[in-house]
Amino acid sequence: MSLIEMKTPIVEMDGDEMTRIMWKMIKDKLINPYVNLKTEYYDLGLENRNRTDDKVTVESANATKKYGVAVKCATITPNADRVKEYKLKDMWKSPNGTIRAILDGTVFRTPIIVKGIEPVVKCWKKPITIARHAYGDVYKAVDMKIPEAGKAEIVFTDKNGNETRQLIHNFECEGIIQGQHNLNSSIISFAKSCFNYALDTKQDLWFASKDTISKKYDHTFKDIFAELYENEYKEKFKNANIEYFYTLIDDAVARIMKSQGGFIWACKNYDGDVFSDMVSSAFGSLAMMTSVLVSPLGVYEYEAAHGTVQRHYYKHLKGEETSTNSVATIFAWTGALRKRGELDKIDELIKFANELENAVITTIENGKMTKDLAAITDIKSLVVLNTSDFIDAINDTLKNVRW
């Protein structure tokens, strides 16, 4: 069978540690034998980010805006220990944060459903997609320790030098304060991405915040969503036979725990961070979770929802066998290839992405899996495979489908 031809490149962002090792395996064994792969390659490994003063991350994000589709390997966000380990010039920022800010995107994370790996919430029958706003709030916050009694205020100074003040608290002892912000333009982009993604996937959209307590901050999110829905999306949702629903965040949690799933749950930045981990753990693991960054202009960046699997990487460096789950990274590639096929109208590329995903799921349902899944599956007849052999098993399944 001849290789599937591509028209437009995908932006390829290589990464770090064990996921970088799997990245090459996936390309060599599951993609290059079937697709004449066209990518514009950027090395986002920590050493190269350090070498380029992190300019490579910005370049990769701008390339994504140019080509419309990217696939990203997991990367290290360095802390003090990593600065020493890698002899870094600086404690470079999160590549994901940099890319999200440039693309002005929203992160959508969805569990990968496999028979035999059942959700711990028994009523969940369909995936729950978490849509996480990727700007501001506590991730852009500034904070301060209060050393003694005194008054803390928020002060806004306009361009003419006029001040507006609001009391935070009159401290009678030591304490702490934190200031966080958001931008209406970013909230609008977030809302549009959520509404558009709901229409694309034909799923109901929920949005939840705490506007009863945060009567200006969270209420602004609620108001922007409501205005956009009424003015731009209400008729489109009606025609698509899907629903937009707003409720308080605590009510959303209660409803979701009793639901069957099958919808998108839009969350503010911190809420999305927490609840995406909750949903992924309840469905199985972060290694069984897709993640795609979608901009309101229709730019897509696919990645795994998990980190670089540092512990397995150190074992790999010692020559020890690892059993690392590559499913989320494979699905990052299939998501990007499918979207490229959709945008360029290449049916064979779309079909291949679907076949590869089906091969992954079939392989696991046939009892061939990595150690992490073997610990949580109901499947009785198991073969626990190492990192490389699991990818080989998927390829064996894929060959049977394609030939």
C-alpha positions in Angstrom: 0.0 0.0 0.0 1.4 3.4 -1.0 2.0 6.1 1.7 -0.8 8.6 2.3 0.3 12.0 1.0 -0.1 15.2 2.9 -0.5 18.7 1.4 0.2 21.1 4.3 2.7 20.5 7.1 1.8 19.9 10.8 3.9 21.9 13.3 5.8 19.2 15.3 6.9 20.2 18.8 9.3 17.6 20.3 9.6 17.4 24.1 11.4 15.9 27.0 12.3 12.7 28.9 10.3 9.5 28.5 7.7 11.1 26.3 10.5 12.2 23.9 11.6 8.5 23.7 8.0 7.4 22.9 7.6 10.3 20.4 10.3 8.8 18.2 8.9 5.2 18.6 5.4 6.4 17.6 6.7 8.2 14.5 9.0 5.3 13.4 6.5 2.5 14.0 3.0 3.9 13.7 3.1 6.9 11.4 6.0 6.9 9.0 5.3 3.4 7.6 1.8 4.6 6.5 2.0 8.4 6.0 4.4 10.6 4.0 4.6 12.8 7.0 5.1 16.5 6.5 6.0 18.5 9.6 7.7 21.8 10.5 9.9 20.6 13.4 10.7 22.5 16.6 12.7 21.0 19.4 11.1 22.1 22.7 13.3 19.9 24.7 14.6 21.8 27.8 18.2 21.9 26.5 17.2 23.6 23.2 14.8 26.0 25.0 17.7 27.0 27.2 20.1 27.2 24.2 17.6 29.6 22.3 16.6 31.5 25.4 13.1 29.9 24.9 12.7 31.7 21.6 12.0 28.3 20.0 8.7 28.0 22.0 7.5 31.4 20.6 8.6 30.4 17.1 6.6 27.1 17.3 3.5 28.9 18.5 3.7 31.4 15.6 4.2 28.5 13.2 1.1 27.0 14.6 -0.8 30.2 13.8 0.5 30.0 10.2 -0.3 26.3 9.5 -3.3 25.9 11.7 -2.5 22.5 13.3 0.3 21.4 15.7 1.2 18.3 17.7 3.2 18.7 20.9 5.2 16.3 23.0 5.1 16.7 26.8 7.7 19.2 28.1 9.4 20.1 31.4 8.4 23.3 33.2 11.6 23.8 35.3 11.7 24.4 39.0 14.8 25.1 41.1 15.9 21.5 41.0 15.6 21.3 37.2 17.6 24.5 36.9 20.5 22.8 38.6 20.0 19.5 36.9 20.0 21.0 33.4 22.3 23.9 34.2 19.8 26.4 32.9 20.4 30.1 32.3 16.9 30.9 33.8 13.9 29.2 35.2 12.1 29.2 31.9 8.3 29.5 31.8 5.9 26.7 31.0 5.9 26.1 27.2 2.2 25.3 27.4 1.5 28.6 29.1 3.5 30.5 26.4 1.8 28.7 23.5 -1.6 29.2 25.1 -1.1 32.9 25.5 0.1 33.4 21.9 -2.7 31.3 20.4 -5.3 32.7 22.9 -6.7 29.2 23.1 -8.9 27.0 25.3 -7.8 23.6 26.4 -10.3 20.7 25.8 -9.6 17.4 27.6 -11.6 14.2 27.0 -11.2 10.7 28.5 -10.4 7.9 26.1 -13.1 5.2 26.7 -12.0 1.5 26.7 -14.1 -1.5 27.6 -12.7 -3.2 30.6 -11.4 0.1 32.1 -14.6 1.4 33.7 -15.1 4.8 35.4 -15.2 4.7 39.2 -18.3 6.9 38.9 -20.7 4.1 37.8 -23.3 6.2 36.1 -20.7 7.8 33.7 -21.3 6.1 30.4 -19.9 8.8 28.0 -16.8 11.0 28.1 -16.9 14.3 29.9 -14.9 16.9 28.1 -13.3 19.6 30.3 -12.9 23.0 28.6 -10.3 25.0 30.6 -9.8 28.7 30.2 -6.0 29.0 29.8 -5.4 32.6 30.8 -5.2 34.6 34.1 -6.7 33.9 37.5 -4.3 32.4 40.0 -1.8 31.5 37.3 -1.1 35.1 36.6 -1.7 36.3 40.2 0.7 38.3 42.4 0.8 37.7 46.1 2.3 39.2 49.2 2.9 38.3 52.8 1.5 40.8 55.3 4.0 41.2 58.1 2.0 43.1 60.6 -1.3 44.9 61.3 -2.3 47.4 58.6 -4.6 48.1 55.6 -4.5 46.3 52.2 -6.2 47.9 49.2 -6.6 47.3 45.5 -5.5 50.4 43.6 -6.3 51.1 39.9 -4.6 54.1 38.2 -6.0 55.1 34.9 -3.9 56.6 32.0 -4.6 60.1 33.4 -3.2 59.2 36.8 -6.6 59.0 38.5 -6.8 56.4 41.2 -9.7 54.1 42.3 -9.2 52.3 45.6 -11.0 49.4 47.2 -10.3 47.9 50.6 -9.3 44.3 50.7 -8.9 43.9 54.5 -7.9 45.7 57.7 -5.3 43.3 59.1 -4.9 43.0 62.9 -2.2 40.4 62.6 0.1 38.8 60.0 -1.6 37.4 56.9 -1.4 37.1 53.1 -3.1 38.7 50.1 -3.3 37.8 46.4 -4.3 39.8 43.4 -5.5 38.2 40.2 -6.8 39.5 37.0 -8.4 38.5 33.7 -9.2 40.2 30.4 -12.6 40.6 28.7 -10.9 39.9 25.4 -9.6 36.5 26.7 -12.9 35.6 28.3 -14.7 36.3 24.9 -12.1 34.1 23.1 -12.7 31.4 25.7 -16.5 31.5 25.3 -16.3 31.5 21.5 -14.0 28.5 21.5 -16.3 26.6 23.8 -19.4 27.4 21.8 -17.7 26.5 18.5 -16.3 23.3 19.9 -19.7 22.3 21.1 -21.1 22.9 17.7 -18.3 21.0 16.0 -18.7 18.0 18.3 -22.5 18.2 18.6 -22.4 18.2 22.5 -24.2 20.2 25.1 -22.1 22.9 26.8 -22.1 23.6 30.5 -20.4 26.6 32.1 -20.0 27.0 35.8 -18.5 29.6 38.1 -19.2 31.2 41.5 -21.0 34.4 40.6 -23.0 34.5 43.8 -19.8 35.1 45.8 -17.6 36.8 43.2 -20.2 39.3 42.0 -17.9 41.2 39.6 -15.0 38.7 38.7 -17.0 35.5 38.1 -20.1 37.4 37.2 -18.2 38.9 34.3 -17.5 35.4 32.9 -21.2 34.5 33.3 -22.3 37.7 31.6 -20.0 37.4 28.6 -21.0 33.8 28.0 -24.7 34.7 28.2 -24.4 37.7 25.9 -22.5 35.8 23.3 -25.0 32.9 23.4 -28.0 35.1 23.0 -26.5 37.2 20.2 -24.5 34.7 18.2 -25.0 31.1 19.2 -28.6 30.5 20.4 -30.0 29.8 17.0 -27.0 27.7 16.0 -27.4 25.6 19.1 -31.1 25.1 18.5 -30.4 24.0 14.9 -27.8 21.6 16.1 -30.2 20.2 18.8 -27.7 20.9 21.6 -28.1 23.0 24.8 -26.0 25.7 26.6 -26.5 25.5 30.4 -25.1 27.8 33.2 -25.0 26.9 36.9 -22.9 27.5 40.0 -19.7 25.4 40.2 -20.8 23.5 43.3 -24.1 22.7 41.6 -22.3 21.6 38.5 -20.2 19.1 40.6 -23.3 17.6 42.1 -25.0 17.3 38.8 -22.0 15.8 37.0 -21.5 13.1 39.7 -25.1 11.9 38.9 -24.9 12.4 35.1 -24.2 9.9 32.3 -21.6 12.3 30.8 -21.5 13.1 27.1 -21.1 16.9 27.3 -18.5 19.7 27.6 -17.9 21.3 31.0 -16.4 24.8 30.6 -14.4 25.9 33.6 -12.3 28.9 34.6 -8.5 28.3 34.7 -8.0 26.8 38.2 -11.4 24.9 38.2 -10.4 23.3 34.8 -7.0 22.4 36.2 -8.5 20.6 39.2 -11.5 19.0 37.5 -9.7 17.7 34.5 -7.5 15.7 36.8 -10.6 14.5 38.7 -12.3 13.4 35.5 -9.2 11.7 34.1 -8.6 9.8 37.3 -12.2 8.8 37.6 -12.2 7.5 34.0 -8.8 5.7 34.4 -5.7 7.9 34.2 -4.1 11.0 32.6 -2.4 8.7 30.1 -5.9 8.0 28.8 -6.9 11.6 28.2 -6.8 13.6 25.0 -5.9 17.3 25.1 -6.4 19.9 22.3 -5.8 23.7 22.5 -8.4 25.5 20.3 -8.2 29.1 19.4 -11.3 31.1 18.4 -9.7 31.6 15.0 -9.7 27.8 14.4 -6.1 26.9 15.2 -5.5 23.5 16.9 -2.6 22.2 19.0 -2.8 18.6 20.1 -0.9 17.1 23.0 -1.0 14.5 25.8 -2.6 15.6 29.0 0.2 14.2 31.2 3.8 15.2 31.9 7.2 13.8 30.7 7.1 10.6 32.9 10.4 11.5 34.7 10.6 8.4 36.8 10.4 6.1 33.8 13.0 8.2 32.0 15.5 7.8 34.8 14.9 4.0 34.7 15.4 4.1 30.9 18.7 5.9 31.2 19.9 3.1 33.5 19.0 0.5 30.9 16.0 -0.8 32.9 12.8 -1.9 31.3 9.8 0.5 31.4 6.1 0.0 30.8 5.1 3.5 29.9 1.6 4.2 28.6 1.8 5.9 25.1 -1.9 6.2 24.4 -2.4 9.9 25.0 0.7 10.7 22.9 -0.5 8.5 20.1 -3.9 10.2 20.3 -2.2 13.6 20.1 -0.8 12.5 16.7 -4.1 11.1 15.5 -5.9 14.2 16.5 -3.5 16.4 14.6 -3.5 14.1 11.5 -7.3 14.0 11.5 -7.6 17.7 11.7 -5.0 18.2 9.0 -7.0 15.8 6.8 -10.3 17.6 7.5 -8.8 21.0 6.7 -7.0 19.8 3.5 -9.9 17.4 2.6 -7.7 14.3 2.6 -10.1 11.4 3.4 -7.3 8.8 3.5 -5.6 10.8 6.3 -8.8 11.1 8.3 -9.4 7.3 7.9 -5.9 6.5 8.9 -6.2 8.5 12.1 -9.4 6.8 13.0 -7.9 3.3 12.2 -4.9 4.0 14.4 -7.1 5.1 17.3 -9.3 2.0 16.9 -6.1 -0.2 16.8 -5.0 1.3 20.2 -8.4 0.6 21.8 -8.7 -2.9 20.2 -5.2 -3.8 21.4 -6.1 -2.9 25.0 -9.5 -4.5 24.9 -7.7 -7.7 23.7 -5.8 -7.7 26.9 -2.4 -6.2 25.7 -1.6 -3.2 27.8 1.0 -1.3 29.9 1.4 -1.8 33.6 -0.6 1.2 34.7 -3.7 -0.1 32.9 -3.2 -3.7 34.0 -3.6 -2.4 37.6 -7.1 -1.0 37.0 -8.7 -3.2 34.3 -11.5 -5.7 34.6 -10.1 -7.7 31.7 -9.1 -11.2 33.0 -6.6 -12.4 30.4 -3.8 -9.9 30.4 -0.4 -9.5 28.7 1.5 -6.7 30.4 3.9 -5.2 27.8 6.9 -2.8 28.1 6.9 0.6 26.3 8.2 -0.6 23.0 6.3 -3.9 22.8 3.0 -2.1 23.5 3.6 0.1 20.5 4.5 -3.0 18.4 1.3 -4.7 19.5 -0.7 -1.7 18.3 1.1 -1.8 15.0 0.3 -5.5 14.6 -3.4 -4.6 15.2 -3.2 -1.7 12.7 -1.6 -3.9 10.0 -4.5 -6.3 10.3 -6.9 -3.5 9.8 -5.1 -1.8 6.9 -4.1 -4.9 5.0 
